Amino acid sequence: MDAAASDGCTLWVDSWMGHDMRACCAAHDLAYSIGAPPKEIADLELAACGTRATGDPVMGAIMLLGVALCGRWWWRRCRRADAPR
């Protein structure tokens, strides 16, 4: 998967108060699709990127909470899609 194949911020807003977060989400989607870095590191990187993109650490924390609660399912789905058949 490349950034162009990303759907942006899955189940989340692509921008917040004029700040575009799609690059953060595309990088996170890519990390999930290739399995590197580990999920927990990818999730922390998403939160840090969301904080940088919006200038709001609360947004980064909310994004981290979202992937902590729902991301495991998505990550497993990506892993199954890549599994040899």
PEKA-V610925 format. One record per backbone hydrogen bond with DSSP energy under -1.0 kcal/mol. NH is the residue of the N-H (numbers start at 1). CO is the residue of the C=O. Records with the same first field share a line. If there is no record, write none. Layout:
NH: CO  CO
//
This chain:
5: 2
10: 8
12: 9
16: 19
19: 16
21: 14
25: 21
26: 22
27: 23
28: 24
29: 25
30: 26
31: 27
32: 28
33: 29
34: 30
35: 31
42: 38
43: 39
44: 40
45: 41
46: 42
47: 43
48: 44
49: 45
50: 46
51: 47
52: 48
53: 49
54: 50
55: 51
60: 56
61: 57
62: 58
63: 59
64: 60
65: 61
66: 62
67: 63
68: 64
69: 65
70: 66
71: 67
74: 70
75: 71
76: 72
77: 73
78: 74
79: 75
80: 76
81: 77
82: 78
//
